[in-house]
Amino acid sequence: MEDKTWGCSSSEDSDDEVYLQNASDEEELGFSSGSMPKLQFRSVKSKSCWNEEMGMGEVIEKNGKLWITTGIVRSGKIYSSIEETVYLTELGALDLLENSGRRISLTEMYEKVAGGKSGCCWELFEVYRHLKSLGYIIVRHGVLWSLKSIKSSHRPAALEITEKSNGLADMGSKSELAMDKLFSDLQINELMPDFDVYLPNSRFRKSSPGDPSFLLYLSRGHPPCKVEIEALEKQCGGIPLKICQVTEGRVSFFSYDKVELPVLP
């Protein structure tokens, strides 16, 4: 099987294009995969309330530019997945609270990730953290950034079907009631891409994100076989597919030009 290594290494807050004020964040810090980011002490942080049933954080106080490319927008509210929530908490950009007002520690969130909670496992988080630290823009595959992006999207039919099957295209005014089901159909072990990945883009808008630069699939334990790669590529609708593996904190990325086995004499 022929393949090539692609890479290897050790202001918008509503549906109405309202840009963030108080954008005083420093740029996100880069760090090598498997390492901890340096905590940034910020005078002003965002605040989010963790909903255990939803497996997401609802932003209740937003500050800084990070939300331009983080979190999905539904009915004027921003919701962040567990990987987004933990990443921002690591950076010191987010205080995560329970409904009671108690602050949730980073250790508690690590335990949720390590336990495979909320549709994310530790390897997926490491992949997300690695790419995000390099400036890439990432969202879970099949999840719309904003309901307005439906009109502006030129995604292939295969991706539109995925969105509809996840119940995301018709959330509308019922979003608050449907948010607890947002990732219910996105199973960790299901054979489908894990992330939609966009190149760093200072003009990125959630309401008109365009097509992702590539789709990313996390290989669980072993590289996918020919049949699995072909099945994954059918879901991509022409968008490049990349495979990633995480080994002892090291994140590696591969792309395949051909999926053929050599003919033995």
Secondary structure, DSSP 4 states (H G I P E B T S, - for coil): ---EEEEEE----STT-PPPS---PPPPPP--TTSPPPPP--SS-EEEEEETTTTEEEEEE--SSGGGSSSEEETTEEEE-HHHHHHHHHHT-EEEE-TTSPBPPHHHHHHHHHTTGGG--HHHHHHHHHHHHTT-EEEETT--SBTTHHHH----HHHHHHHHHTT-TT-GGGHHHHGGGTTTT--TTSSS--EEEE---TT--TTS--S-SEEEEE--SS---HHHHHHHHHHHTTS-EEEEEEETTEEEEEE-S---PPPP-
